[in-house]
Amino acid sequence: MIDWNASAPLSIVTVVLNLLIGLVLSLIMAWYYEHYGQSLANRRKFARLLPVLTLTTALVITIVKSSLALSLGLVGALSIVRFRTAIKEPEELLFLFIAIAIGLGVGADQRWPTVIGVLLLLGYMAVQLLLRPKSSVNNLYLNVAVAEDGETSLFNRINDCLLHHVAVVDFRRLDSRDGGLQLTYFVDCESPQTLDALIDDLKQNFDVTEISFLQQESVLGG
């Protein structure tokens, strides 16, 4: 008779080793996504979540693989879970799958296949990034809404902040309403990383209520 509650013994050393390998791989993947990802969203915050997802997946797989009853219980639990958070960028979904794959691999004691597979994936993406033709101009239509902070020269300080990150700023429109400014620019942005740093700088130094941008294929200022 099968004992459904029987559990295979777990080695603490093996579990710790698997979690450490998963942590190192997920940190490498998170670093790659933060510095070389093409998503225009805030990659820094998203990258910090990837190691947590990997370790959580590895821990779940480590626990349920030792017991058939736990495995069946996990299937039942997942059948009632609904994830409603929308993934805006396909690249985010890709790295979520890689994080889960790392957790599954190390949780199932498949260390070397996991390490080799992740390194091959990151290497392939790095080669693609190097071989991808780079556009000489990346024009963005940037709209910034900022609440007035009581200090003078708010408009000039925002312009200085933009020029700190991009070489060309073409001012187009200014609206003053409800105690705030709404500014419209065309900017020449070299890379998504530059835009990400610009958005973070604006949020840290000003009371920003809205930031939106639209990529323009036409000539800057045209």
C-alpha positions as CSV (number, residue, x, y, z in Angstrom):
1,M,0.0,0.0,0.0
2,I,1.3,3.4,-1.0
3,D,1.9,5.8,1.9
4,W,0.8,9.1,0.5
5,N,2.1,11.1,3.4
6,A,5.6,9.6,3.2
7,S,8.3,12.2,2.6
8,A,11.8,11.7,1.2
9,P,14.5,13.0,3.5
10,L,15.9,16.4,2.6
11,S,19.5,17.3,2.9
12,I,20.0,20.8,4.3
13,V,23.4,21.1,2.6
14,T,21.8,20.2,-0.8
15,V,19.0,22.6,-0.2
16,V,21.3,25.5,0.7
17,L,23.6,24.7,-2.2
18,N,20.7,24.7,-4.6
19,L,19.3,28.0,-3.3
20,L,22.8,29.7,-3.5
21,I,23.2,28.6,-7.1
22,G,19.7,29.8,-7.9
23,L,20.5,33.2,-6.2
24,V,23.7,33.7,-8.1
25,L,22.1,32.8,-11.5
26,S,19.1,35.0,-10.8
27,L,21.3,38.0,-9.7
28,I,23.3,37.6,-13.0
29,M,20.1,37.6,-14.9
30,A,18.7,40.6,-13.0
31,W,21.9,42.5,-13.6
32,Y,21.7,41.8,-17.3
33,Y,18.1,42.9,-17.5
34,E,18.7,46.1,-15.6
35,H,21.6,47.2,-17.7
36,Y,20.9,45.8,-21.1
37,G,17.1,45.3,-21.2
38,Q,15.2,47.2,-23.9
39,S,12.1,47.8,-21.9
40,L,11.3,51.4,-21.2
41,A,9.6,50.6,-17.9
42,N,11.5,50.9,-14.6
43,R,13.8,47.9,-15.0
44,R,15.6,48.5,-11.7
45,K,12.5,47.7,-9.6
46,F,11.5,44.8,-11.8
47,A,15.0,43.3,-11.7
48,R,15.0,43.3,-7.9
49,L,11.9,40.9,-7.9
50,L,13.5,38.3,-10.2
51,P,15.8,36.7,-7.5
52,V,12.9,36.5,-5.1
53,L,10.8,34.7,-7.7
54,T,13.6,32.3,-8.4
55,L,14.2,31.4,-4.8
56,T,10.4,31.1,-4.1
57,T,10.1,28.7,-7.0
58,A,13.1,26.7,-6.0
59,L,11.8,26.4,-2.4
60,V,8.4,25.2,-3.5
61,I,9.8,22.6,-5.9
62,T,12.3,21.4,-3.2
63,I,9.4,20.9,-0.7
64,V,6.8,19.3,-3.0
65,K,9.2,16.9,-4.7
66,S,9.8,15.1,-1.4
67,S,6.1,14.2,-1.0
68,L,3.5,12.9,-3.5
69,A,0.7,14.3,-1.3
70,L,2.3,17.8,-1.3
71,S,2.7,17.6,-5.1
72,L,-1.0,16.8,-5.6
73,G,-1.9,19.5,-3.1
74,L,0.2,22.0,-5.1
75,V,-1.7,21.2,-8.3
76,G,-5.0,21.8,-6.5
77,A,-3.8,25.1,-5.0
78,L,-2.6,26.4,-8.3
79,S,-5.8,25.5,-10.1
80,I,-7.6,28.2,-8.1
81,V,-5.0,30.9,-8.4
82,R,-5.7,33.7,-10.8
83,F,-3.0,36.2,-11.8
84,R,-4.5,39.5,-13.0
85,T,-1.5,41.7,-13.3
86,A,-0.9,42.6,-16.9
87,I,2.6,42.2,-18.4
88,K,3.2,45.3,-20.5
89,E,6.4,44.3,-22.2
90,P,7.1,40.9,-23.8
91,E,10.7,41.2,-22.5
92,E,9.4,41.2,-18.9
93,L,7.5,37.9,-19.6
94,L,10.7,36.4,-21.0
95,F,12.7,37.2,-17.9
96,L,9.9,36.0,-15.6
97,F,10.0,32.6,-17.4
98,I,13.8,32.5,-17.1
99,A,13.6,33.2,-13.3
100,I,11.0,30.4,-12.9
101,A,13.1,28.0,-15.0
102,I,16.1,28.6,-12.7
103,G,14.0,27.9,-9.7
104,L,12.6,24.7,-11.2
105,G,16.0,23.5,-12.3
106,V,17.9,24.0,-9.0
107,G,14.8,22.9,-7.0
108,A,14.9,19.6,-8.9
109,D,18.7,19.2,-8.3
110,Q,19.5,19.8,-12.0
111,R,22.3,22.2,-11.2
112,W,24.6,21.9,-14.2
113,P,21.8,21.8,-16.9
114,T,20.4,24.9,-15.3
115,V,23.7,26.8,-15.1
116,I,24.6,25.9,-18.7
117,G,21.1,26.7,-20.0
118,V,21.0,30.1,-18.3
119,L,24.5,31.1,-19.5
120,L,23.7,30.0,-23.0
121,L,20.4,32.1,-23.0
122,L,22.1,35.2,-21.7
123,G,25.0,34.7,-24.1
124,Y,22.6,34.4,-27.0
125,M,20.7,37.6,-26.0
126,A,24.1,39.4,-25.5
127,V,25.2,38.4,-29.1
128,Q,21.8,39.5,-30.5
129,L,22.2,42.9,-28.7
130,L,25.7,43.4,-30.1
131,L,24.7,42.5,-33.7
132,R,21.5,44.5,-33.6
133,P,21.8,47.6,-35.9
134,K,21.6,50.7,-33.8
135,S,19.6,53.7,-34.9
136,S,21.6,57.0,-34.9
137,V,18.5,59.0,-33.8
138,N,15.9,58.0,-31.2
139,N,13.4,60.8,-31.0
140,L,10.9,60.9,-28.2
141,Y,7.9,63.2,-27.7
142,L,8.1,63.8,-23.9
143,N,5.3,65.3,-21.8
144,V,5.9,66.1,-18.1
145,A,3.4,67.4,-15.6
146,V,5.0,68.9,-12.5
147,A,3.3,70.5,-9.4
148,E,4.8,73.9,-8.4
149,D,7.0,73.7,-5.4
150,G,7.1,77.3,-4.4
151,E,10.6,77.9,-5.7
152,T,11.5,80.1,-8.6
153,S,12.8,79.1,-12.0
154,L,11.0,75.7,-12.0
155,F,11.0,75.7,-15.8
156,N,14.7,76.4,-16.0
157,R,15.5,73.7,-13.4
158,I,13.5,71.1,-15.4
159,N,15.3,72.1,-18.6
160,D,18.7,71.7,-16.8
161,C,17.6,68.2,-15.6
162,L,16.8,67.2,-19.1
163,L,20.0,68.5,-20.6
164,H,21.9,66.6,-17.9
165,H,20.8,63.3,-19.6
166,V,20.2,64.1,-23.3
167,A,22.2,66.2,-25.7
168,V,19.3,67.8,-27.5
169,V,16.1,69.2,-26.0
170,D,13.6,70.9,-28.3
171,F,11.0,72.7,-26.2
172,R,7.5,72.8,-27.7
173,R,4.8,73.8,-25.3
174,L,4.1,75.0,-21.7
175,D,0.8,75.0,-19.9
176,S,0.2,76.4,-16.4
177,R,-2.9,75.2,-14.7
178,D,-4.1,74.2,-11.2
179,G,-0.8,75.1,-9.5
180,G,1.4,73.1,-11.9
181,L,3.2,73.1,-15.2
182,Q,2.7,70.8,-18.1
183,L,5.8,70.8,-20.5
184,T,6.1,69.3,-23.9
185,Y,9.5,68.5,-25.5
186,F,11.1,66.6,-28.3
187,V,14.3,64.9,-27.0
188,D,17.1,63.0,-28.6
189,C,17.6,60.0,-26.4
190,E,20.5,57.6,-27.1
191,S,19.1,54.5,-25.3
192,P,16.3,53.2,-23.1
193,Q,18.8,53.3,-20.2
194,T,19.2,57.0,-20.6
195,L,15.5,57.6,-20.6
196,D,15.1,55.4,-17.5
197,A,17.7,57.5,-15.7
198,L,16.0,60.7,-16.8
199,I,12.6,59.6,-15.5
200,D,14.1,58.6,-12.2
201,D,15.9,62.0,-11.9
202,L,12.7,63.9,-12.6
203,K,10.8,62.0,-10.0
204,Q,13.5,62.4,-7.4
205,N,13.9,66.2,-7.8
206,F,10.4,67.4,-8.7
207,D,6.8,66.8,-7.7
208,V,6.0,64.9,-10.9
209,T,2.3,64.0,-11.4
210,E,2.6,62.6,-14.9
211,I,5.2,61.5,-17.4
212,S,4.4,60.3,-20.9
213,F,6.4,59.7,-24.0
214,L,5.8,58.7,-27.6
215,Q,8.6,57.6,-30.0
216,Q,8.9,59.7,-33.2
217,E,10.4,58.4,-36.4
218,S,10.6,61.9,-38.0
219,V,13.5,64.2,-37.7
220,L,14.0,65.9,-34.4
221,G,11.9,69.1,-34.3
222,G,10.2,68.3,-37.5
